[in-house]
Amino acid sequence: MGGERLIHKNMILSILLPVALASHRPPAWFDPMLAGYKFAYDEKHGSVAVHDSKTGFFLVREIECDGGIVTLTLTRDRKEVSNMGYTVTGNSPPDSGIPKVVEKPLPNLSTGKGLSIGDSEANMKSLYGQPKSVHLDGNAKQFRVCTYKRKTDANYEASYTFKAGKLIEISLLRDNE
């Protein structure tokens, strides 16, 4: 009788343990690399804002709530970077005490799985699958935003913005709640 209980408990553990461990991993569509920067928060990976003058792109890694919320964004939108709390020439008052964007070439304009700025929505879907939602944005509804979302032990979100069929912005978010 005791042996049967032990076998039963082991069977339950062998079923539940993989499910519990899976909830602590990001979803398969959540790519932890963007423009050569890692989606991470530790001693080596803190908040940073980089501008590549050759491409015009900004890469911003933001850390909030002691690492509870992490974002990684690749964009050309100066106003968006300024709204994230960084001094951007032409969008922020000079000498405002706000952290400045570092001028530095970005290693690439791609995700770790190879999705690059300028790629099509079809290429995004081939790499990450069907997005959870798609909506039009912008004053003239000129942007098509594809969003992937999933809640595990944290909320994960990835947004890919397209204009005229070409990828122009990527944003990743993890919120540990």
Disulfide bonds with the S-S distance in Angstrom:
none
